Amino acid sequence: MEATRPVSRSTPRPTSRPAYRLTRDRVTALLMLAPSVVAIGVFVYGFIAWTGFVSLTQWSGILANLRFNGLENYVSIFNTGRFQTDIRNTVVFTTLFVVLTLLLGFVLAVLVDQRVRGETIFRSIYLFPMSLSFIVTGVAMAWVFTPGNWQNGDPTGINLLFKQMGLGWFQSGWITDASIWPGGGWFPDWSRTRIGLPLAMLPVVAAATWQMSGFTMAMYLAGLRAIPDEMREAARVDGATEWQVIRYIILPQLTPVTLSAIIVLGHVSLKIFDLIMTMTGGGPGNATDVPGIYMYEITFKANKVAEGAAVAMVMLVLVALVIVPYLISNMRNAQEG
């Protein structure tokens, strides 16, 4: 009887990853991406680096003076009362704009989510302001909030509307009101500007909220439609009121949407320029002035190029403080997922 040969069970060798080879398709893809990569590297990151370098020089005038000046330009702008006022205005505008836009967008989304008749029409109406530029909005809202000689009985714009509706007590100077609330504001020891709410900023916030509320409405509506109806019905069966359903079921589910909206709105508010430039020009008395307008004027009107570059870098840092943590969090969540 012929003996059977034992079957050899050799340990299989681990398969190594195939070496990366430049195929024709990969070369074509790289060549297609190369112009965009070069353009972004030069016109975005290259110009950012150049602006940062200029902010450390003594360039003040038409001719370039690239002699190193250290952080003197940053010290100079932070000791300027106007720049301190701009930082105050930016904080006020960003806070009011983000909060009001989120609230209004969420309310509109909840109303549209009721599957009312003509939902498409309502969505289009709410989204329409987004099709306009901030320049158009600024010009139109400047007409609306120009008060006229309302104290002598000759109002214009929204003051005329209030007068005809019998609400004359609600008339105000709006974009011409240079007062600071409350009580004219107060000066901290380290500051050269008043701390408070510039009343002329309220019409600007209203205009920006009107334009961007449709954006938050669309984001919240998409988030609401992604929540299963079974979760809401189960909460109602357990005796939850509509407010409890919104508070304990809907709002926690919309946290990622809210965070994304805050990032986008914060980015818009920190670099706002065109809306305020066309609506108030930064006035009255710098009550609505922002770093973007200050940078434009000292760079192209006063020819203080280095100080203007320093203001631009401060704006970049403010935007980065909002966006970079969000991007890092998204990258970590993607890796953990």
C-alpha positions as CSV (number, residue, x, y, z in Angstrom):
1,M,0.0,0.0,0.0
2,E,1.5,3.3,-1.1
3,A,2.0,5.7,1.8
4,T,0.5,9.1,1.4
5,R,2.8,12.1,1.5
6,P,2.1,14.6,4.2
7,V,0.7,17.8,2.9
8,S,3.1,20.7,3.7
9,R,1.4,23.6,5.4
10,S,3.7,26.5,4.9
11,T,2.8,29.8,6.4
12,P,1.6,32.1,3.6
13,R,3.8,35.1,3.1
14,P,2.2,38.4,3.9
15,T,1.2,40.2,0.7
16,S,3.0,43.5,0.4
17,R,1.2,46.5,-0.9
18,P,1.7,47.1,-4.6
19,A,4.3,49.8,-5.4
20,Y,2.8,53.1,-6.4
21,R,3.2,53.5,-10.1
22,L,2.5,56.5,-12.2
23,T,0.0,55.3,-14.8
24,R,-1.3,57.4,-17.6
25,D,-4.6,58.1,-15.7
26,R,-2.7,59.3,-12.6
27,V,-0.4,61.4,-14.6
28,T,-3.4,63.0,-16.4
29,A,-5.1,63.6,-13.0
30,L,-1.9,65.2,-11.6
31,L,-1.5,67.4,-14.7
32,M,-5.2,68.5,-14.4
33,L,-4.8,69.4,-10.7
34,A,-1.4,71.1,-11.0
35,P,-2.6,74.5,-12.3
36,S,-5.1,74.8,-9.5
37,V,-2.6,73.8,-6.9
38,V,0.0,76.2,-8.2
39,A,-2.6,79.0,-8.4
40,I,-3.7,78.4,-4.8
41,G,-0.2,78.2,-3.6
42,V,0.8,81.5,-5.2
43,F,-2.4,83.6,-5.0
44,V,-3.6,82.4,-1.6
45,Y,-0.8,81.1,0.6
46,G,1.9,83.1,-1.2
47,F,0.1,86.4,-0.8
48,I,-0.7,85.5,2.9
49,A,3.0,85.0,3.5
50,W,3.8,88.3,1.7
51,T,1.2,90.2,3.7
52,G,2.7,88.8,6.9
53,F,6.1,89.9,5.8
54,V,5.0,93.4,4.9
55,S,3.3,93.8,8.3
56,L,6.8,93.4,9.8
57,T,8.3,96.2,7.7
58,Q,8.4,100.0,7.7
59,W,6.5,100.4,4.4
60,S,4.6,103.7,4.7
61,G,4.2,105.5,1.4
62,I,4.0,104.8,-2.3
63,L,7.5,103.4,-2.5
64,A,8.2,100.1,-0.8
65,N,10.3,100.2,2.3
66,L,11.0,96.6,3.4
67,R,13.3,97.5,6.3
68,F,12.4,95.2,9.2
69,N,10.3,96.8,11.9
70,G,9.4,93.9,14.2
71,L,6.0,94.1,15.8
72,E,5.8,97.9,15.9
73,N,2.9,98.0,13.4
74,Y,0.8,95.6,15.6
75,V,1.6,97.7,18.7
76,S,0.6,100.8,16.8
77,I,-2.8,99.6,15.6
78,F,-3.7,98.1,18.9
79,N,-3.0,101.4,20.6
80,T,-5.2,103.3,18.1
81,G,-8.6,104.2,19.4
82,R,-10.2,103.5,16.1
83,F,-8.9,100.0,15.8
84,Q,-10.1,99.3,19.4
85,T,-13.5,100.6,18.3
86,D,-13.4,98.3,15.3
87,I,-12.8,95.3,17.5
88,R,-15.7,96.3,19.8
89,N,-18.0,96.7,16.7
90,T,-16.9,93.4,15.3
91,V,-17.7,91.6,18.6
92,V,-21.1,93.3,18.8
93,F,-21.9,92.6,15.2
94,T,-20.8,89.0,15.3
95,T,-22.6,88.2,18.5
96,L,-26.0,89.7,17.4
97,F,-25.7,88.6,13.8
98,V,-24.9,84.9,14.6
99,V,-27.5,84.6,17.4
100,L,-30.4,86.3,15.5
101,T,-29.7,84.5,12.3
102,L,-29.6,81.1,14.0
103,L,-32.9,81.9,15.8
104,L,-34.7,83.2,12.8
105,G,-33.5,80.4,10.5
106,F,-34.5,77.8,13.0
107,V,-38.0,79.3,13.4
108,L,-38.5,79.5,9.7
109,A,-37.3,75.9,9.3
110,V,-39.7,74.6,11.9
111,L,-42.6,76.4,10.2
112,V,-41.7,75.1,6.7
113,D,-41.2,71.6,8.2
114,Q,-44.9,71.5,9.0
115,R,-45.5,70.5,5.3
116,V,-47.8,73.5,4.7
117,R,-49.4,74.1,1.4
118,G,-47.1,76.1,-0.9
119,E,-44.0,75.0,0.9
120,T,-41.9,75.5,-2.2
121,I,-43.0,79.1,-2.5
122,F,-42.1,79.8,1.1
123,R,-38.7,78.2,0.7
124,S,-38.0,80.3,-2.4
125,I,-39.1,83.5,-0.6
126,Y,-36.8,82.8,2.4
127,L,-33.9,81.9,0.2
128,F,-34.3,84.8,-2.2
129,P,-32.1,87.3,-0.1
130,M,-29.1,85.0,-0.5
131,S,-29.2,85.6,-4.3
132,L,-28.3,89.3,-3.6
133,S,-24.9,90.6,-2.9
134,F,-24.2,92.5,0.3
135,I,-23.7,95.6,-1.8
136,V,-27.2,95.5,-3.1
137,T,-28.5,94.8,0.4
138,G,-26.5,97.7,1.8
139,V,-27.9,100.2,-0.7
140,A,-31.5,99.0,-0.2
141,M,-31.3,99.0,3.5
142,A,-29.6,102.4,3.6
143,W,-32.8,103.7,1.9
144,V,-35.0,101.9,4.5
145,F,-33.1,103.1,7.6
146,T,-32.4,106.7,6.5
147,P,-34.5,108.5,9.2
148,G,-35.0,111.8,7.5
149,N,-36.0,114.9,9.6
150,W,-38.2,112.7,11.8
151,Q,-37.8,114.9,14.9
152,N,-39.5,117.8,13.0
153,G,-42.3,115.6,11.5
154,D,-40.6,114.8,8.1
155,P,-39.5,111.2,8.4
156,T,-38.4,108.9,5.6
157,G,-37.9,105.2,5.2
158,I,-39.0,103.0,8.0
159,N,-39.7,106.1,10.2
160,L,-42.4,107.2,7.7
161,L,-43.9,103.7,7.9
162,F,-44.0,103.9,11.7
163,K,-45.6,107.4,11.5
164,Q,-48.4,106.2,9.2
165,M,-49.0,103.2,11.4
166,G,-49.4,105.4,14.5
167,L,-46.2,104.1,16.0
168,G,-44.4,107.4,15.9
169,W,-42.8,106.7,19.3
170,F,-40.8,103.9,17.6
171,Q,-39.0,106.3,15.3
172,S,-35.3,106.6,15.7
173,G,-32.1,107.9,14.1
174,W,-31.2,104.4,13.0
175,I,-28.0,104.5,10.9
176,T,-27.4,108.2,12.0
177,D,-27.5,107.5,15.7
178,A,-24.0,107.7,17.1
179,S,-24.9,106.9,20.8
180,I,-23.7,104.0,22.7
181,W,-25.9,101.9,25.0
182,P,-26.1,101.9,28.0
183,G,-25.6,105.4,29.2
184,G,-23.1,106.4,26.5
185,G,-20.7,103.6,27.4
186,W,-17.7,103.5,29.6
187,F,-13.9,103.4,29.1
188,P,-11.8,100.7,30.8
189,D,-8.4,101.7,32.0
190,W,-6.6,99.9,29.1
191,S,-9.0,101.1,26.4
192,R,-9.4,104.2,24.3
193,T,-12.9,103.3,23.1
194,R,-16.3,103.0,24.8
195,I,-17.5,99.6,25.8
196,G,-21.2,99.2,24.9
197,L,-23.7,98.7,22.1
198,P,-23.5,101.2,19.3
199,L,-27.1,101.8,18.3
200,A,-26.2,102.4,14.7
201,M,-25.1,98.8,14.4
202,L,-28.6,97.5,15.0
203,P,-29.8,98.3,11.4
204,V,-26.7,96.7,10.0
205,V,-27.3,93.6,12.0
206,A,-30.9,93.5,10.8
207,A,-29.8,93.8,7.2
208,A,-27.3,91.0,7.5
209,T,-29.7,88.8,9.4
210,W,-32.4,89.3,6.7
211,Q,-29.9,88.2,4.0
212,M,-28.4,85.2,5.7
213,S,-31.5,83.8,7.6
214,G,-32.5,81.8,4.5
215,F,-29.1,80.0,4.6
216,T,-29.7,78.8,8.2
217,M,-33.3,78.0,7.3
218,A,-32.1,75.7,4.6
219,M,-29.5,74.0,6.8
220,Y,-32.0,73.5,9.7
221,L,-34.7,72.2,7.3
222,A,-32.3,69.6,5.9
223,G,-31.4,68.6,9.5
224,L,-35.1,68.4,10.5
225,R,-36.0,66.2,7.5
226,A,-33.2,63.9,8.5
227,I,-34.7,63.2,12.0
228,P,-37.0,60.1,11.8
229,D,-40.6,60.8,12.5
230,E,-40.7,57.7,14.8
231,M,-38.5,59.5,17.4
232,R,-40.9,62.5,17.6
233,E,-44.0,60.3,17.7
234,A,-42.5,58.1,20.4
235,A,-41.8,61.2,22.5
236,R,-45.4,62.5,22.0
237,V,-46.8,59.1,23.0
238,D,-44.8,59.2,26.2
239,G,-46.5,62.5,27.0
240,A,-43.9,65.0,25.8
241,T,-45.2,68.5,24.8
242,E,-44.1,70.1,21.5
243,W,-41.6,72.3,23.4
244,Q,-40.1,69.2,25.0
245,V,-39.9,67.4,21.7
246,I,-38.0,70.4,20.3
247,R,-35.8,70.7,23.3
248,Y,-34.9,67.1,24.0
249,I,-35.3,65.5,20.6
250,I,-34.8,68.0,17.8
251,L,-32.2,70.4,19.2
252,P,-29.7,67.7,20.2
253,Q,-30.0,66.1,16.8
254,L,-29.3,69.5,15.1
255,T,-26.1,70.2,17.1
256,P,-23.8,69.4,14.1
257,V,-26.0,71.7,11.9
258,T,-25.8,74.5,14.4
259,L,-22.0,74.2,14.7
260,S,-21.6,74.3,10.9
261,A,-23.9,77.3,10.6
262,I,-22.0,79.2,13.4
263,I,-18.7,78.6,11.6
264,V,-20.0,79.9,8.3
265,L,-21.8,82.9,9.9
266,G,-18.8,83.7,12.1
267,H,-16.5,83.7,9.1
268,V,-18.9,86.1,7.2
269,S,-19.2,88.5,10.1
270,L,-15.5,88.7,11.0
271,K,-14.6,89.8,7.5
272,I,-17.6,92.0,6.7
273,F,-16.9,95.0,4.6
274,D,-19.2,95.6,1.6
275,L,-22.5,95.7,3.6
276,I,-21.3,98.3,6.0
277,M,-19.4,100.3,3.4
278,T,-22.5,100.7,1.3
279,M,-24.9,101.1,4.1
280,T,-23.2,103.4,6.6
281,G,-19.6,103.9,5.4
282,G,-18.5,103.1,8.9
283,G,-20.3,106.0,10.5
284,P,-21.6,107.9,12.3
285,G,-18.4,108.6,14.2
286,N,-17.0,105.1,13.6
287,A,-20.0,103.6,15.3
288,T,-20.2,100.9,12.6
289,D,-16.6,100.9,11.6
290,V,-15.0,97.4,11.3
291,P,-11.4,96.2,10.7
292,G,-12.0,95.7,6.9
293,I,-12.9,99.3,6.4
294,Y,-10.0,100.5,8.6
295,M,-7.6,98.3,6.6
296,Y,-8.9,99.7,3.3
297,E,-8.6,103.3,4.3
298,I,-5.1,103.2,5.9
299,T,-3.7,101.1,3.1
300,F,-5.1,102.8,0.0
301,K,-5.9,106.3,1.3
302,A,-3.2,106.9,3.9
303,N,-0.6,104.7,2.2
304,K,0.3,103.1,5.5
305,V,0.8,99.7,3.8
306,A,2.6,98.0,6.7
307,E,-0.1,98.9,9.2
308,G,-2.8,97.9,6.8
309,A,-1.0,94.5,6.4
310,A,-1.0,94.2,10.2
311,V,-4.7,94.8,10.3
312,A,-5.2,92.1,7.6
313,M,-3.2,89.6,9.6
314,V,-5.2,90.3,12.7
315,M,-8.4,89.6,10.7
316,L,-6.8,86.4,9.4
317,V,-6.0,85.2,12.9
318,L,-9.6,86.0,14.0
319,V,-11.1,83.9,11.2
320,A,-8.6,81.1,11.9
321,L,-9.6,81.0,15.5
322,V,-13.1,80.2,14.4
323,I,-12.4,77.8,11.5
324,V,-9.3,75.9,12.5
325,P,-10.7,74.2,15.6
326,Y,-13.7,73.2,13.6
327,L,-11.5,71.6,10.9
328,I,-9.4,69.8,13.4
329,S,-12.5,68.4,15.1
330,N,-13.9,67.2,11.8
331,M,-10.6,65.5,11.0
332,R,-10.5,63.7,14.3
333,N,-14.1,62.5,13.9
334,A,-13.3,61.3,10.4
335,Q,-10.3,59.3,11.7
336,E,-12.3,57.8,14.6
337,G,-15.2,56.9,12.4
